[in-house]
Amino acid sequence: MEAKKVVITVAVCFFIILLMLLPGYLRLRKMQESITHLSEENIRIKEQNRKLQEDIDKFKNDPSYRIGVAKEELKILDKNEVIYKMEEKN
């Protein structure tokens, strides 16, 4: 009978400790998932920044790149260039 009381007491103590630790464990898991997500986003943003820095460097150092950007994005033409718009006939 005494052994049964000890087992029950240990089981109750274990259950109480488990209930006390469970919220902290769940919070820890959520924080770990958040860290993983933020790390992945950080890697993506670093790669995006690297590409943007390459574009900035090209723009600063390569006149032909600047001309290409101006022509494509701003529709700027050289003196002797003409744009022809072609329409499809259906």
Residue pairs with C-beta under 8 A, 6 or more apart in sequence:
58 65
59 65
59 66
59 69
70 76
71 77
75 83
77 83
